[in-house]
């Protein structure tokens, strides 16, 4: 079952409810896969920031909303683990 079959006029036959249930299941699987990949990729800048001594959790939240900006910020932000000098 693919999206084209779900949207075609042939899917409105006597087995309609079964067909639509299959379409919903396929859509749910694809959206679940998308969310899993999205969250997994969001860990990249969060981990880079954590290695520099910044908050992993805050960068993870920032990355879930603005991934490209977070990736740039995580690598450009100065290292927070070093000693402060006057």
Order of alpha helices (4+ residues) and beta strands (2+ residues): alpha-alpha-alpha-alpha
